[in-house]
């Protein structure tokens, strides 16, 4: 028997933005996305779908100060406001989620061959269940017109969204994990406490039964000194998506392509590569290649993974992005979390000293 959440996917990721044209241009120029659908330009609430292979981003701007998009931007700045979840039956998924205690946002409705229904996930971020009926657009949402088939930049090898990293308020981690397990049938697959100097955080990872939707939830340890998780919660104005990880089939070539487009990445701590030989031996790339690009490497029982994080370009220095290449590994770079933490802390202190 198929349950309503068994075949869940990431259908799209919606950002609420203050300036749709400039933000769309940034994604097209920096990451090689292409426009695949758009609403009317003179609509009070304008949206655009940007696509790259399996990734669809929806950018939404509202001229109505009372609309949710305008309220979100005023509180948080530009950011992820909705993670669209593809399901076989959106109405059934919505009804079951609400029955299990989810807070409803929008009742099921079918427009242009797409059924949508929304609930609140964490903070001010919603989850919209998406059911695309036969003949409906693969990428467009209700009220949008598909454009020409997008191609994007072939040198930027972005695959699906690998995972979302979510910062939650102190004391909210257990409740958030319980919500995803009870309401959406997610499973807890990883947990760890990371301490760096006098700072610490707890990380737990939940994953949909399909394995296609993964959330890494992070809570700061308030018994320790404040760190960048505390800074995110303060500057973002509460819980939210700290970073979104894009899968790639070749992290070296993809990084080089993005760097050529002007994307800046975090530097790894200086001691990272000198200590690497005693921890893991890279099987696909030479240590020199990784050191030159500040790519991190880790391994688990399934294989290796390579990852790197961008510098935040957000005015509040909140959301950033990740590239991750998996060679059999199913974990999340446990050995690299501390290195990331140290790198972000270094960036934060450098910015304070400027």
Buried (B, 14 or more C-beta within 10 A) or exposed (E): EEEBBEBBBBBBBBBBBBEBEEBBEBBBEBBBBBBBBBBEEEEEBBBBBBBBBEBBBBBBBBEEEEBBBBBBBEBBBBBBBBBBBBBBBBBBBBBBBBEEEBEBBEEBEBEBBBBBBBBBBBBBBBBBBBBBEEEBBEBBBBBBEBBEEBEBBEBBBBBEBBBBBBBBBBEBBEEBBEBBEEBBBBEBBBEBEBEBEEBBBBBBBBBBBBEBBBBBBBBBBEEBEBBBBBBBBEBBBBBBBBBBBBBBEBBBEBBBBBEEBEBEBBEBBEEBBEEBEEEEEBEBBEBEBBBEBBBBBBBBEEEBBBBBBBBBBBEBBBBBBBBBBBBEBBBBBBBBBBBBBBBBBBBBEEEEEE
